[in-house]
Amino acid sequence: MAADFARQHAGPWPVLSDAKKRAFAAAGMRRGLFTVLHWRMFRNAWRALRSGFRQGKVQGDPWQQGGVLVVDGRGRLLHQQFDAAGGDALDLAAIVAAVASSAR
């Protein structure tokens, strides 16, 4: 799953995966039934449907919420954002800015 994501989206940047989810837990990312059944997930799903997106096959742990960590080559955390509910939108401008700052 991570290799497919990397081929489609990562460009020259590495994508790290943690099948045992230790990094998710250490970072404080949410996991559980009520993060999936959160009221905001239904709003997010409606927004996605209206925009033409359709849910495909579930891959990985359906109860694990995702997020983004941007870490530079020295191990400094430049940006973090965690989903509180399924389908939360990422702040793409902040992610791109953090990645760009790490390239300097």
Residue pairs with C-beta under 8 A, 6 or more apart in sequence:
1 17
1 59
1 60
2 15
2 16
2 17
3 15
5 15
6 14
6 15
13 99
16 23
18 24
21 31
21 61
21 64
24 31
24 64
25 31
27 67
27 69
27 80
27 82
28 82
29 64
29 65
29 66
29 67
29 82
29 83
30 65
30 82
30 83
30 84
31 61
31 63
31 64
31 65
32 63
33 63
35 63
35 65
35 83
35 84
35 85
35 86
36 62
36 63
36 85
36 86
38 84
38 85
38 86
39 85
40 84
40 85
40 87
40 88
41 85
41 86
41 87
44 85
44 86
44 87
44 88
44 89
45 55
45 86
45 87
47 87
48 87
65 82
65 83
65 84
65 85
65 86
65 88
66 82
66 83
67 80
67 81
67 82
67 83
68 79
68 80
68 81
68 90
68 95
69 77
69 79
69 80
70 77
70 78
70 79
70 80
70 95
70 98
70 99
70 102
71 77
71 78
71 102
72 78
72 101
72 102
73 102
78 98
78 99
78 101
78 102
79 94
79 95
79 97
79 98
81 90
81 91
81 94
81 95
